[in-house]
């Protein structure tokens, strides 16, 4: 998905099995952030930065939802361990990562594998993608500021 595209109505199911829809965020900007894996250092740093700045993000009209291919139980542990105030979509069937084009071949330590590219989509009040923060741009320790910077 690119800037100007309408985001899908059904986004998936959260850590409690509840369906998350785009229309749930009507009148707000949605920060839909895709991350590789629960309970890993970079993903924890990013989630905690968003947690620590959640009040400011909400004041500015943003709602935050994270997405990874981890299951609901792992999301529940990640949320509990880090006291995350936002929902995480369990995209176990890789539907959403596929729709948004953030699933693909990655390389680390000389190993090639399939995974999620850390990417954030800012979706406006009308459900249209207005900004994409790419994997090369994202700074996990300062991600909330990046989101607020060009609002």
PyMOL commands that set and color helices and strands:
alter all, ss='L'
color gray80, all
select helices_A, chain A and resi 22-25+41-52+54-59+72-82+95-99+140-149
alter helices_A, ss='H'
color red, helices_A
select strands_A, chain A and resi 10-13+19-21+29-34+62-68+87-90+103-108+111-116+119-123+129-133
alter strands_A, ss='S'
color yellow, strands_A
deselect
rebuild
show_as cartoon
